[in-house]
C-alpha cells in the first residue's frame, strides 16, 4: 500500500456511509409522501390522530429530532474522525432501525409502507454492520 492508500480507504468508507444515509433518507421521505397520497392515511393526519397516536406539537418535535439523526449523519459521516464516526454510525443506525421496526407495530402497515420499511431496515442494518466492521486504516494495528 502506498502512503495515500489508507487515507483513500478511510475516505471511501466515509463516503459510502454518507451515501447510505442519503439513500435511506429518500426512502423515509417517500414513505411519508406516499402516506399523504393515501386518502385513509391523509384523513387521519388531518384529524390529528393516526391510529392511536395523537399528533401534537410534542409528537412532531420528537419526530423532527428523530429525522435529524440521518440528516446529520450525512455530514458527520464525512467529517468525524474514525472512532467517533464509527460509533456515531453504529448508534444512529441502531436507533433508526429500532424506530422503523417499532413503527411496524403501530396500526396495520400498508403494502407501500412495508416495502419502504424493508428497504430502510436493510439499509440501516447495513450501516451498522459496515461501521461495526470498520477498522481504522491509518492505525498501525488496522
N, C-alpha and C positions, 0 to 999 in steps of 0.2 A: 504494500500500500504506500502510496505517496503521502507526503505531509498533508496534502489537501483532502485526501480520501476520507479521513474521519470526520472532517468538517462537512463534507458533502453528504455523508451518511446521516449526520445529525440534522442537517437542514432538510434532507429528503424526508425523514420521519416527521419533522415539524410540519412540513408542507402537506404530507399525507394526512396527518391528524386534523389540521386546519381544514383541508378539503372535505374530509368526512363530516366535520361539524357543519360545514355549509350544506352538504348533501342532506344531512338529517334535518336541518332547519327548513329546507324547502319541503320536505315531507311533512313536518309539523304544520307548516303554513298551509299546504294544500289540503291536508286533512281538515283543517279549520275552514278553509274556503268551501270545500265540498259540503261541510256541515251547514254553511249558510245557504247553500243551494237546495238543501233537503228541507222541504216545506214543514215537515213534522218537527224537525230539529229547530228550524228558524222560529216557529210558533212558540216553542218552549223558551228559546233565548229571549224573544220579545216579551214574553210573560214574566221574565225574571226568575224563572225556575226551570232547571233542566234536570229531569228525573227527580231525585230527592235533594238536589243541590240548589240552594238559594243563591242567585247571582247578586252579590253585594259588592260594595267598593273594596271591602277587605278581601273577598274572594278574588276579585280582579287584580288587586295588588299582589296577592300571593302568586297568581298566575303569571303576572309580569315578572316577578322575581325569578320564578322557575324558568321562564323563557329567556331571561337574561343570561342564564348559565351557558347555553350553547352559543349565544351571540358573543359573549365574552371569550369563550374558548376558541373561536376563530382567530382572534388576535393573540390570546395568551399562548396558544399552541405554537405560535411563531416567535414569541418574544421571551418567554420564561426560560431560565436555564434548565438544563436537562432534568435534574432531580425534581425540582418544583413542577416542571412541565409534566413529567411522568405522573406524579401524584395528583396533580390537578385534573389530568385526563382520566385517571382511574376513578377519582371521587366524582367528577362531573358525569362521566359515562355511567357509573353505578346509580347515581341519583336519577338521571333521566331514564335509565332502563326501568328502575323501580316505579317512577311516576307513570310511564306509559303502561307498564304491566298492571299497576293498580287501576288505571283508568278503564281497563277492560272489564272490571267488575262493577262499574257504575252503570246501571241500566243494562239494556241489551244492545251490544255494539252492532252497528250496521256493517254490511259487507265491505263498503268502501273504507270504513274506519278500521276494520280488521286488516284489510290489505295494507293500508299505510302503517298500522301498528306493527305488523310483521317486519316490514322494511326498517322502521325506526328501531325496533328491538334488535334486529340483526346488526344494524349499523352501530348502535351504542355498545353492544356487546363486542363488536369488532374493535371499537376504540379502546375499550377496557383491556381486551386481550393484547392488542398492539402495544399499549402503554405498559402493561404488566411485563411483557417480554422485552421491552426496550432497554438495552444496556447502553451506557454512555460510551460512544466510540472514541471519545477524547481521553478517557482514563486509561491508565496502563493495564488495569486488570480487565478492561472491556466491560 
